[in-house]
Amino acid sequence: MFRKKSVWFVVKFITVLGCCIITPPAHSSGGPLKSQLLDYAGKSFTSTQDPSYLLYDLTLREYMVDRIYKRFGVVLDPKTYSGFDLLEIESLFKCKKSDEPFEMFLKMFPKYP
């Protein structure tokens, strides 16, 4: 009985240890833009005119434009689309067929001056 318990303890210990070693750091890649974006995690804003919100939106737009360029090779202007539009654009790009042009999806979003 004692031997059986010790075997299970060793198996569980090795499993937990293996998971800790194999699991990558949560925020290891993405560079400075990602870390700047994470500074806003959990914050709430009073309105869309709140200076903190405007900084958050600018950071989100710059991060998303960079991410879309790296993943799909499409150059977008961060001043043209809102941060949330860029999140939607990225999700549509992930679902598009290989023969569909990117411009078809970009026409669906209003451009901001």
KAMONOR-V669512 format. One record per run of one state. SS is the DSSP state (h for helix, s for strand, l for the rest). FROM is the first residue (numbers start at 1). TO is the last residue. If there is no record, write none. Layout:
[[SS & FROM & TO] [SS & FROM & TO]]
//
This chain:
[[l & 1 & 1] [h & 2 & 22] [l & 23 & 30] [h & 31 & 38] [l & 39 & 50] [h & 51 & 72] [l & 73 & 82] [h & 83 & 95] [l & 96 & 101] [h & 102 & 106] [l & 107 & 113]]
//
